[in-house]
């Protein structure tokens, strides 16, 4: 049986990427929270 997750860099970036996060207020909140926590990677 084929595995359900077929990795795609484009789709990953379009749904969880930095630019998408910055578009909405909630997304910016996520980025800021990750900055405050000191994350090495803020988004995919």
N, CA, C and O atoms as a MOPAC input file, in Angstrom:
PM7 MOZYME 1SCF
protein

 N      0.83900 1    -1.19900 1     0.00000 1
 C      0.00000 1     0.00000 1     0.00000 1
 C      0.87900 1     1.25500 1     0.00000 1
 O      1.87800 1     1.33400 1     0.71500 1
 N      0.48500 1     2.21700 1    -0.80800 1
 C      1.24000 1     3.45800 1    -0.94000 1
 C      1.09000 1     4.31400 1     0.31900 1
 O      0.00600 1     4.40200 1     0.89600 1
 N      2.16700 1     4.93100 1     0.72700 1
 C      2.12000 1     5.82300 1     1.89600 1
 C      1.35200 1     7.10200 1     1.56000 1
 O      1.42900 1     7.61100 1     0.44100 1
 N      0.61800 1     7.60600 1     2.53800 1
 C     -0.25100 1     8.75900 1     2.27400 1
 C      0.51500 1    10.06700 1     2.14600 1
 O      0.08200 1    10.96900 1     1.42900 1
 N      1.64800 1    10.18100 1     2.83000 1
 C      2.40100 1    11.43500 1     2.76000 1
 C      3.44100 1    11.38400 1     1.66200 1
 O      4.41200 1    10.63100 1     1.74000 1
 N      3.22500 1    12.20500 1     0.62400 1
 C      4.17900 1    12.33100 1    -0.47000 1
 C      4.76200 1    13.74000 1    -0.37100 1
 O      4.12000 1    14.72500 1    -0.73700 1
 N      5.97400 1    13.80700 1     0.12500 1
 C      6.61400 1    15.10200 1     0.38500 1
 C      6.68900 1    15.99300 1    -0.85000 1
 O      7.04300 1    15.53500 1    -1.93600 1
 N      6.35200 1    17.26900 1    -0.67600 1
 C      6.44300 1    18.24800 1    -1.74500 1
 C      6.89600 1    19.57300 1    -1.13900 1
 O      6.18500 1    20.18000 1    -0.33800 1
 N      8.08500 1    20.00700 1    -1.53300 1
 C      8.65500 1    21.25200 1    -0.99600 1
 C      7.77700 1    22.46600 1    -1.30100 1
 O      7.60000 1    23.34400 1    -0.45800 1
 N      7.22700 1    22.50200 1    -2.52900 1
 C      6.39600 1    23.63300 1    -2.93500 1
 C      5.15600 1    23.74500 1    -2.06700 1
 O      4.85300 1    24.81700 1    -1.54300 1
 N      4.43100 1    22.62700 1    -1.91200 1
 C      3.19800 1    22.65400 1    -1.13000 1
 C      3.48600 1    22.96700 1     0.33600 1
 O      2.72400 1    23.66900 1     1.00100 1
 N      4.60100 1    22.43100 1     0.82100 1
 C      5.01400 1    22.67800 1     2.20800 1
 C      5.22400 1    24.16900 1     2.45100 1
 O      4.75900 1    24.71900 1     3.44900 1
 N      5.93200 1    24.81400 1     1.52500 1
 C      6.21600 1    26.24100 1     1.64000 1
 C      4.96100 1    27.08800 1     1.50000 1
 O      4.81300 1    28.11000 1     2.17100 1
 N      4.06300 1    26.66200 1     0.63100 1
 C      2.84600 1    27.43800 1     0.37700 1
 C      1.84500 1    27.37000 1     1.52100 1
 O      0.99600 1    28.25200 1     1.65700 1
 N      1.93700 1    26.34000 1     2.33600 1
 C      0.99500 1    26.24300 1     3.45100 1
 C      1.62500 1    26.62700 1     4.78000 1
 O      0.94000 1    27.15300 1     5.65700 1
 N      2.92600 1    26.37100 1     4.94300 1
 C      3.57800 1    26.64500 1     6.22000 1
 C      4.75900 1    27.58400 1     6.12200 1
 O      5.48200 1    27.77800 1     7.09900 1
 N      4.96500 1    28.17700 1     4.93800 1
 C      6.12000 1    29.04100 1     4.71400 1
 C      6.05000 1    30.37300 1     5.43900 1
 O      5.01000 1    30.76300 1     5.97100 1
 N      7.17400 1    31.05400 1     5.44600 1
 C      7.29600 1    32.33500 1     6.13000 1
 C      6.33300 1    33.38500 1     5.58600 1
 O      5.67300 1    34.08500 1     6.35300 1
 N      6.25400 1    33.49200 1     4.26800 1
 C      5.39200 1    34.50200 1     3.64700 1
 C      3.92300 1    34.29500 1     3.99800 1
 O      3.19700 1    35.25900 1     4.24000 1
 N      3.48700 1    33.03700 1     4.02600 1
 C      2.10300 1    32.71900 1     4.37600 1
 C      1.83000 1    33.10400 1     5.82600 1
 O      0.76000 1    33.62100 1     6.14800 1
 N      2.80100 1    32.84900 1     6.69600 1
 C      2.65800 1    33.19900 1     8.11200 1
 C      2.51500 1    34.70600 1     8.28300 1
 O      1.71700 1    35.17600 1     9.09400 1
 N      3.29100 1    35.45200 1     7.51600 1
 C      3.28000 1    36.90300 1     7.64500 1
 C      2.01500 1    37.56000 1     7.09400 1
 O      1.72500 1    38.71400 1     7.40900 1
 N      1.27800 1    36.84100 1     6.28800 1
 C      0.06400 1    37.40000 1     5.68700 1
 C     -1.02400 1    37.71000 1     6.70900 1
 O     -1.65100 1    38.76800 1     6.65000 1
 N     -1.25000 1    36.79300 1     7.64300 1
 C     -2.33000 1    36.98500 1     8.60700 1
 C     -1.80900 1    37.41400 1     9.97400 1
 O     -0.63400 1    37.23900 1    10.29600 1
 N     -2.70500 1    37.97300 1    10.75800 1
 C     -2.36400 1    38.44800 1    12.09300 1
 C     -1.94100 1    37.28100 1    12.97200 1
 O     -0.96700 1    37.36300 1    13.72200 1
 N     -2.69700 1    36.19100 1    12.86300 1
 C     -2.39800 1    34.99700 1    13.64700 1
 C     -1.05200 1    34.39500 1    13.27200 1
 O     -0.30800 1    33.91700 1    14.12800 1
 N     -0.75500 1    34.42700 1    11.98700 1
 C      0.51700 1    33.90900 1    11.49700 1
 C      1.69100 1    34.70500 1    12.03000 1
 O      2.72400 1    34.14500 1    12.39600 1
 N      1.51900 1    36.02800 1    12.06900 1
 C      2.57200 1    36.89500 1    12.60700 1
 C      2.76300 1    36.62100 1    14.08500 1
 O      3.88000 1    36.69400 1    14.59600 1
 N      1.67800 1    36.30700 1    14.77400 1
 C      1.75700 1    35.97500 1    16.19600 1
 C      2.59000 1    34.71600 1    16.41300 1
 O      3.36700 1    34.62700 1    17.36300 1
 N      2.41800 1    33.74600 1    15.52100 1
 C      3.18900 1    32.50500 1    15.58900 1
 C      4.67600 1    32.80200 1    15.42400 1
 O      5.50700 1    32.32500 1    16.19800 1
 N      5.00300 1    33.60600 1    14.39600 1
 C      6.39700 1    33.96600 1    14.13900 1
 C      7.00600 1    34.68000 1    15.34700 1
 O      8.13100 1    34.38600 1    15.75200 1
 N      6.25400 1    35.61200 1    15.91200 1
 C      6.73800 1    36.34900 1    17.08300 1
 C      6.93900 1    35.44600 1    18.28700 1
 O      7.90100 1    35.60600 1    19.03900 1
 N      6.03600 1    34.50600 1    18.46700 1
 C      6.14600 1    33.55600 1    19.57300 1
 C      7.40400 1    32.70500 1    19.41900 1
 O      8.10900 1    32.43200 1    20.39100 1
 N      7.67000 1    32.29500 1    18.19000 1
 C      8.85300 1    31.48000 1    17.91400 1
 C     10.13200 1    32.30300 1    18.07000 1
 O     11.16300 1    31.78400 1    18.49900 1
 N     10.05800 1    33.60000 1    17.71500 1
 C     11.20300 1    34.49700 1    17.91500 1
 C     11.48700 1    34.64700 1    19.40900 1
 O     12.63500 1    34.58200 1    19.85000 1
 N     10.41700 1    34.84700 1    20.17500 1
 C     10.54700 1    35.04100 1    21.62700 1
 C     11.14000 1    33.80100 1    22.29100 1
 O     11.91400 1    33.90100 1    23.24300 1
 N     10.77000 1    32.64700 1    21.78300 1
 C     11.25700 1    31.38500 1    22.32600 1
 C     12.70600 1    31.11900 1    21.92300 1
 O     13.40200 1    30.30500 1    22.53000 1
 N     13.14400 1    31.84200 1    20.86300 1
 C     14.51200 1    31.70000 1    20.40200 1
 C     14.72600 1    30.54200 1    19.44900 1
 O     15.78000 1    29.90700 1    19.43700 1
 N     13.70100 1    30.28400 1    18.65000 1
 C     13.78300 1    29.18300 1    17.67500 1
 C     14.82200 1    29.48400 1    16.61100 1
 O     14.98000 1    30.62900 1    16.18600 1
 N     15.53000 1    28.44200 1    16.18300 1
 C     16.51700 1    28.60600 1    15.12300 1
 C     15.79600 1    28.82400 1    13.80500 1
 O     16.18400 1    29.67700 1    13.00600 1
 N     14.72200 1    28.03300 1    13.58000 1
 C     13.92300 1    28.15100 1    12.35000 1
 C     12.54100 1    28.68500 1    12.72200 1
 O     11.83500 1    28.08900 1    13.53500 1
 N     12.16200 1    29.81300 1    12.12000 1
 C     10.88000 1    30.43500 1    12.44400 1
 C      9.74600 1    29.79500 1    11.66300 1
 O      8.64800 1    29.60300 1    12.18400 1
 N     10.02100 1    29.46600 1    10.41200 1
 C      9.03400 1    28.81000 1     9.55700 1
 C      9.77800 1    27.80900 1     8.68200 1
 O     11.00700 1    27.75100 1     8.69400 1
 N      9.02200 1    27.02400 1     7.92400 1
 C      9.63100 1    26.02500 1     7.04300 1
 C     10.57100 1    26.73000 1     6.07300 1
 O     11.19500 1    26.07900 1     5.23500 1

